[in-house]
Amino acid sequence: MKLDISDSSHAIRNDPSYGPWFGKSDLVISDMAAYNINSSSFLGESYNLPDDLVSGSVDAHNYLAGSRYFMPEEVEVFHIGKN
């Protein structure tokens, strides 16, 4: 799925003690994510929600992973750089 960014200053960042963050906290993958439920989704802070979701709603929190806090089975993060 593709979500448009509303605040590009927070598009993606890496926290060495935590893991990759997308948006302010739209999608956060925790350190040791396969062993805890500290990864979280708060979609709508920096990425635009689909039209049928309301910011801050339970449905918006659950949209990406089925619940606000979750344990991912697999994570792939790609980097696109300029030459």
N, C-alpha and C positions, 0 to 999 in steps of 0.2 A: 504494500500500500504506500502511496505517496501522500505526505501531508505538507502543505505549504507552510513556510516559516513566516511568522509575523514580527519576530524580533531577532534579526540575524546576528546581533552581538552575542547571543547565547545559543547559536545553532548547535554547536558541539564543543565539548571540552573534556579534558581528562584530569581526574583527580588522582594523583599517585597513591593515595591511601584509600581510595574508594573504587574507582573504575570510570568507565565512560558515562558522561551525562549528555543528554540531548535536550536542549532548551534549558530554561531555568531549573525545572525539575519535571519536565514532561515525561521523560523516560530516564531512569537512573539504574545502572547495573552495578550492584555492590561488589566489593572485593569478596572472593570465595563464593560467588553467586550460586554455584551448584550445591552449596551446603547450608544456605540460610534463606530466609524470606525477607531480606533487607532491600532487595531490588524493588523499585516502585514506579508507578505511573500516575502523573498528575497532568494529563494531557489538557492543553488549552492555554498554558502560560506563555509559551513562545511559539508553538506550532498551532496552526488553525485547526479547529475541530471540524469534523464533518457537519454538514448543515443540520442534521437531526439531533445533535448533541448540545447540551447546555453546559457552559463552563462551570466547574465546581460540582457538577452533579455526580451521583454514584455511577451513572452510565458512562460519563466521560472518564472517570477514574478506572472503570473496568474495561474500557474499550480495547486496549492493547493486549492485556494479558488475562482478562477474566476477573481480576480483582486488583485493588490498589497496590497491595504488597504481594510479591510472588517470587518463586524460585524458577529461574529459566532452566530449561533442559539443555539448550544450546545457544551460544551467542557468537555471532560473526560481526565484526566491525571492519569496515573498509575505509581506506584513506585514499582520497583522490588529490593528487598534488600536481603542481605545474612544473614543467621542465625548464 
